[in-house]
Amino acid sequence: MLTEMWVDRSDYHHTRVVQGDLPTPGEGEILVAIDKFAMTANNVTYAASGDLFGYWQFYPTGEDPWGKVTVWGIGEVIASHVEGIAVGERLYGFFPMASHVVMRPGELSERGFTDAMPHRSELPGLYNYYARTQSEPAQLQALEDQRCIFFPLFLTGYVIADLLLDNDWFGVQQILIGSASSKTGFSTAAFIRAAGFEGAIVGLTSHQNVAFSGALGCYDRVVSYSGVESIANEPSVYIDIAGDVAVRSRLHHSLQNNAAQTLLVGATHWDQFGQSVGGGPLPGSEPQVFFAPAQIEKRDGEWGRGVMMGKAYAASIELVTQLAPTLLMEAHSGTQACDAIWQSLLRNQVSGQRGVMMSLQAEA
């Protein structure tokens, strides 16, 4: 049986379980059982920016206002009408919150393929690519859960660090990272330092997450959101992963013209995503929306296709191994558990310390 979790695009708290017969793949298609997928704040960001970047279009429901939230997961081929793809192959990539999905592999190679479903042709290639894990190093195959949970967020952190490096750190002496306890936040800090930034890296987080963020060792200093005004008034980049409009406004007003660059990356505070503060411009630079595929495409052109992603994967394996003792891994199954974790993510109640895997196979 096919089981899917749909989300009301006008009210993310409103969810719906949809079940039906398993679809039958046609010629040139495969049926994939989605074995497991990660539940992280990243999924909330995909929903909040879904119309801006097209995330809702990857797996359309055909029923307004319902959408399928995209997730990073591991799937297994259970039916194949594609020469060269065998039943039992495991795949890593961008899936819906569901038990199964039909895909149409294109540009097939030993390493992977793109989903060539017509409605996906104009969507970013990064999210259309699926890795055939059997061709990958054993070290990577052994990290299925960590790959789903941490790597998409760590890859974002790596690309942010590379963008800053590529722009000579925008000439600043300090880099501020909102939602410092988040996986994207602390990986960004680690990769910025590894890339050679010599100034201060300051994490901003809620009071209850100050201790955890500080213990990670990725920041020179961790400040609670209530202490934003205590941050040194010097040329700064702000990596806004929290998406908290009030914090962003306070920071810009405190730094004034020293707010040299603000990148809007995530939406921990998803209900504020894209909103302006009081409708007027902020002091300092105008915040810019960060879109990882743009920087990846730039590096692909400069270094060769896939080189940057290879570097990012290697760095992510090293970082997840380094931080493993501080991270709590957990696994859940079923639609009730899926909805409960989703609601917790919306309420910003899932600590960056937790690594949550989900499966809907139990009810399929």
Buried (B, 14 or more C-beta within 10 A) or exposed (E): EBBBBBBBBEEBEEBBBBEEEBEEBEEEBBBBBBBBBBBBBBBBBBBBBBEEBBBBBBBBBEEEEBBBBBBBBBBBBBBBBBEEBEEEBBBBBBBBBBBBBBBBBBEBEEBBBBBBBEEBEEBBBBBBBBBBBEEBEEEBBEBBBBBBBBBBBBBBBBBBBBBBBBEEBBEBBBBBBBBBBBBBBBBBBBBBBEBEBEBBBBBBBBEEBBEBBBEBEBBEBBBBBEEBEEBBEEBBBBBBBBBBBEBBBBBBBBBEEBBBBBBBBBBBBBEBBBEEBEEEEBBBBEBEEBBBBEBBBBBBEEEEEBEBBEBBBEBBBEBBEEBEEEBEEEEBBBBEBBBEBBEBBBEBEBEBBBBBBBBBBEBB
